[in-house]
Amino acid sequence: MRFTTNSIGRKILMAVSGLFMVLFVIVHLLGNSSIFAGPDGINAYAEKLHGLGPFVWASRLFMLAMLGIHVLFGILVTLDNWSAKPDRYKVKKMLKASFASETMIWTGALLLAFIVYHLLQFTFRVTPDVVLGNDAKGRFDVFSMVAASFRFTPIVLIYVAAMVTLFLHLSHGIQSLFQSIGWNNDKTLPTYTRLGKVLAVVFLLGYSAIPVLLLSGILTK
Ligand code: HEM
């Protein structure tokens, strides 16, 4: 109990849950990249993934728990920082806080909204743009579902804006998680900072490419 009420314990919980979510974002991007191999690529990938049955459900529940912990303690850590306001400004000046680090709670809130929308769209498949069907091999046609939704410019703009938000959140978040877990020292910190920025750029470009290439007609069946 003390672990969750003390500020270092809270930061470690945020860092560990954040690390698992970053790992998910890496795996999801690799999986989504199968779309560049056309319908056969992503439909085969989705079918294999769903075939894993109980493992899929266990990882879904685990990731939901990680998200819950990250959101809850993110709010608590931010409220703590805000209630220590006079110090906050001193520290802010000393550390030259970046735009990304100062807006973590807001970029986090926007990402949470995006995740809810994204799940309603492609996991629960209940938003009005969603087109359902099977491909010639009788598999669920993930390619056509995604391509049909990304024919709409406003949806593509929502995705690109969400990916810019993810970029901001992770360009600070990844280096911060190494600090909270204590996997850094004066020598390695610049390396982790760079790694965080590089990964954030890879996510921005990799994820944005899918809706943009589908909308522009460069990526087709
Ligand atoms: C262009 C970008 C993206 C595309 C095309 C995409 C595509 C998809 C698709 C097709 C699914 C449904 C998978 C299935 O049921 O077979 C899915 C699920 C999901 N996506 Fe994405 N995604 C994108 C970006 C993201 C990002 C940036 C995040 C996280 C920040 C994310 C988080 C999730 C989650 C949590 C699920 C639920 C996984 C599950 O059903 O177990 N996605 N995505």
Residues whose N, C-alpha, C, O or C-beta is under 5 A from the ligand:
A	BS01	HEM	A46 R60 F122 T123 Y207 I210 P211
